[in-house]
Amino acid sequence: MKIKVSSAALFSRLTSINRVLNSKNSLSILDCYLFDVDGQKMSITASDSETTLITSVELIESDTNARFCIKAKTIQDSLKEISDQPITLDVNLDSMEVVGTYQNGTFKIIGERADEYPSPHSVDTDVQHFELRQNVLLNGINQSIFATADDEIRPVMTGIYFDFTPECLVFVGTDGRKLVRKKEFSITSEQQMGFILPKKPANILKSLLQKSDAIATLAFNDKLARVETPDFTLTCRLIDGRYPNYNSVIPQNNPYKATIDRAALISTLKRVLVFSSQSSAQVKLAFKKDMLTVSGKDIDFSTSAEERLICEYDAPAMNIGFKGTLLLDILGNLEGNEICFELADPGRAGIITPSEQKEGEEILMLLMPMMLND
């Protein structure tokens, strides 16, 4: 069989799905892409058995329908330095020899049979469907994934929790020290339901979703989830387990509130952290009327730093400690010129929000405090 396709379009599609592949696979066939030619369209599949990503490319010419596999690294390296031009792939389905012909050269590689490639998981039974804008899904993932855990002690906390409620869709990420809760009021559900999206497919979606109002279709059951857009279809296995009651750890009725310039606080923290303990990265925030003092020290090396910032604060003086690197993560994932701290006492979590919420959404970030030594 012969197919002709734009080399740039094909390479672009391969690059977009490449991150699904693992460096080591239990099945050698998963080192390959699956190519499925149907008329003037060719779908391309990459999978690690847990996550499957399918995209497609329009063909210039095709003489028959067929399915075949090629090692991912081999075909990508073959196309990498070829300028944008039509390329013809001549596939011998008996010997699995693939000959690529382009304007000023040819290459020959050996493919593999498609019947060895595992069938993708099917999300067809007990499935729930939602349509949402791609930028809503992208922003929810972007602003919550950094808060998820990296260790496998509690697997449910390594993913993003999608909590569908009658009021809104809630994106939640936490590792036990920091927490993000983002509500999207444009998405509602008649009954409460949810799932935990693993970190790998979440990161893949971050790279593929558009910052636009284009629609993505989300389907899921208790084991699998599928995200479909005009450009790709991603199917993944979900994390099995019960997500913690995230609302129960968020302090209510915090009497002490401060409003601070976000960019100024980020700059201050970066400077102060240079002089803080490298092991604890602790910083002290000292609030008093219309003033915030940020300080850090490293007793072992006799270094310290202190900076003052103007803020809106009209409550009793209060000192609280935080891990500065985690506080920077939170501030970097919030938007807006000013942020608000809501505090109760030095032993309870601090709540950080933008001073003005965007229309149709509400975001809250929480950070557990550190005990101050002085």
N, C-alpha and C positions, 0 to 999 in steps of 0.2 A: 504494500500500500504506500501511497505518497500523499504527503500533506505539505502545503506551503503556508508559511505564517511569518508575520513580522518578527524579526529577531529581538527587537527592543520590547515589543509587547509580551512576547513569551518570557524573556528574561525578567521583566518587571513582575509578572505573575508568579514566577518561581521564587523570586526574592521575597514576595509578600507572604508566602506560605512556608518558607524555609524554617522559620523559628519553631514550628511544631516539632520538627525532627529532633530526636535525641542523639547525642554523640555515640551512645551504645544502645542497641536494641536487642530484645530477646529473640526477635524474628529478623533475619537478615533482609527479608523483603521490605521491611519498614525503613531501610536505608534508601529506598526508592520512592520516586513519584509514580503515581498511577495516572496514565494518560488514557482518556476515554473519548474517542472521536465519534461524533454523531452529527452527520451532515456537515454544515459549515461552522460547527462549534466544537471546541475541544475542552472538556473539563479536566482539571488537574487536581489530584488528591495527595495530601500529605497527612501522615498519621503516626502517632506514637502508641497506639492501641487505646489510650485513655482519651485523647483529644484528636479529632479529625477535622481538617480544614480543606474545603473544596472551593476552587475558583475556576474561572473559564476564560478562554481567549477565542476571539473570532478568527477563523481561518480564511486565507485568501483562496486556497483551492484544497479540495479533498476528493479522492477517488473512491473511497469506501469507508464504512464504519469499522472500527476495531478498538481493542484495548491492549495496552502493553505497558511495561514498567521500565524505567531507566534509573540507574543510581543517581541520587540527587546531586552529589558533589560533581560527578562526571559531567552531567548535562549542563549544570550551572557554569562550571569552569570552561566548558566548550563554547558557551555563548558570551561569556563575560567580556571578552575583548573584541567581539564582532560589532562593527558599527551598525546603526539602524538600517536594515535592508531586508528584503524577503529572503527567507531561508527555506529550503526544501528538505524534509526528512523522509527518506525512503526506508521503510521498515519491512524487513523480511520476517513475516510472522512464523516461518518454519525454523530458520536458524537464529532468529532474534537479533540479526545484525542490523544496525541503524546507521545509515550513511547520511550525513548532513552536507548539503551543497549550498554555497553562497557565492557572492559575486567573484571573489578572488581566491576561492579555496574549497576544500572539502575536509571532513573528518569522519572517522568510523569508530563506532563504539558498539558494545554488545548489551542488549537489553535483557529483560527477564519477562517471563510469562505472567500475565495478569491474573490467571486463575489461582495463583498462590497468595494474592493480596487479600487480606482479611476484609470482609464486608463491614461497612460503617455501622455504628450503632443506630438504631431506629427509635425516634421519639414519637411513637404512635399510640401508645396505650395510656389511659388516664392522664391525658395531656391538657395543660392549661396554655392558652394563647393570649399574648398581649402585643399591641403595637405601640411603639414609642419612638420619639425622635432620636436619631443617632447621637446628637449632641447631649441629650439628657442621659443616655446610657454612658457615653464617653466621660462626661463630667462626674457622674456618680462613681464610676470606677476610678478615675484619676484622683478624686479627693478622698477616697477611702482605702485604697490598696496599700498606701504607705503605712497605715496603722495596723495592718494584719501581722500576725506572728510569723516568725521564720523557723522556729523549732517545731518538732513533731510531737511534743509532749501532749498538747491538746490539739489534735488535727483540725477540729472545727474552727479554731481561731486562726488557722493559716489561710482562710478564704474570706471572701466578701459575702456577707449575708444580705440577700434580697428579701425584704419583708413587705409583702403586699397586704395592705389593710384597706378597709372601706374609706379611709380618709386620704391615703397617699401611698406611694412606694417609698420605702426607707432603705437606703444603702448603709450598711454598718460594717465597720472594720475595727478590730481591737486586738491588742496583744497582752492585755491585762494591766499595762502601764499607761497607754494612751488609747483613746477611743474616738471614733468619728461616727456621727449620726447625721445623715443627710436625708431630708424629706423632699420628695418631688410630688407636688399636689396635683399635677396634670395626669397622673396615673393612679387609678383606684381599682379596687377589687370588691366584689360583692361579699366575699368571705376572706378571712385572714389565711394566708398561705405563704410559703417561702422556700428558699433553697440556699445552699452555700456554694458559691462559685469558686473553684480552686484558683490559686494565684497564677498558674501558667496560662490557662485560657484567658484570664482577666488581662494579663499583660499582652497577650496576642491581640485581644480586642482593642486595647489602647492604641496599638499601632495601625489598626485597620479601619476603625470607625471614623466617620467624617465629622468635622465641626460644623454641622449643618442641620437643617430641619428634615433631611431625608429620613424615611421611615425604616426602622429595623423591626423585624418580627421575632419575638421571643417566645419560645415554646419550651415547656418543661414538665416533667413528672417527678416522681420521688427518687429517680436514679440518674436521669440525664437531662441536659438542657441543650437547646439549639437556638442559635442566633442567625437569622437570614437577612441579607441585604442584597441589592442587585449585583454586588461585586463578589460576594463570598457567602459560604455557609459554614458555620463552625458548630460542631457537635462535641460535647464533652461529658464525661462522667462527673457527677456531683460528689461533694464530700458528704459522707453519711454520718449523721449524728444530730444531736439537739443543740442549737445555738444558745449561749447564755442569755438570760434576761437582761438585755443591755440597758433598758430603761431604769432598772432597779439600782444601778450603780451611779446614776446621774444625780448629784445633789440638787435638791429643790430649795427654793426660797433663800437664795444666797444674798445676804444683806449688803455685802461690800462690792461695789462696782467701780471699775476704772476704765476709761477710754484713752487709748494710746495710739500714736501714729505707728502704723505697722512697719513701714520701711525703716524708720528711725530705730525702732526696737530691734529689728533684724540686724542692722549695722552694729548697734551697741553690743548685742549678744555675741556677734562674731569677734569683736575686739576683746571683750571680757573673757571669752572662753580660752583665748590664748594663754591666759594667766591662771586658769582654773586647773584643778586636779585632772590629769589626763584619764585617770581610772574612773572617777565618778562624774566628771564634767558638771559638777554642781554649780549653780548660780543662785544667788540670793536676790529676791525682789523685795525691796523695802518700800512700802506704800505709805505716804503721808499726804496731807492736803495738797493737791495739785502738783505732786512731785513723786516720781518713781526713781529709786536708786538701784542700779543693777551692779552687783559686785561678785567677784569670784576670787578664790585664792588656792594656792597649792602649798600646804605646810611643808611638804618634803623638800621643795625647792625654794622656799621663802619668796614666792612670787604672789602678787595680788594686783587687782585692778578694780576700779570703781567708776561708774559713770552715772550722770543724772539726766533724767528726761522729764520734760513737762508733760503732765497728763491731767485728765479730768478725774479727780478723786476727792470726795467729800465724806469721809468716814474716819473712824479711829485708825491710828497708825497700825500697820500690820506687816510682819515679815514672813515670807514663805520661800521655801527652797524648791527648785525644780532641776531636773537633768537638762542642761542647756541645749544639748544636741537634739533632744526630743522636742523641746520647745521651738527650736528653729525649724524642725520638720513641720510642725503644726502651722507656724506662721507662714512658711513657704507654700503651704497647700490651702491657705485661705486667700480670698480675694478682697479687694477694697482698700481704701487708704487708711482706715482706722479699724482697730479691733477693740473688743470689750473683754475685760477679765471680770468674771463673777466668782467671788470667793466667800467662804463662810468662816474658816479658821485654818491655821497652818497645817493641820492634820488631815484635812479633807481635800478632795480633788478640786482643781481649779477648772472652771469652764471658760472656754475662749470662743468667741463668735465674732463675725464681722459686725461693725456698728450698724450697718444697714444691710438687711437681707434682700436678695434679689426677688423680684416678683415671681410667685409660684413655687418658691422653694424655701427651705430653712435648713441651715447647717449649724451644727454644734460640734466642737471638739473638746475633749476632756483630757487632762493630764494629772496623773497622781503626783503628790508632792514628795520631796525628800526631807528627811529630818535634818534640821540645821544644827551645827555643832556649837553655835554661839547665838 
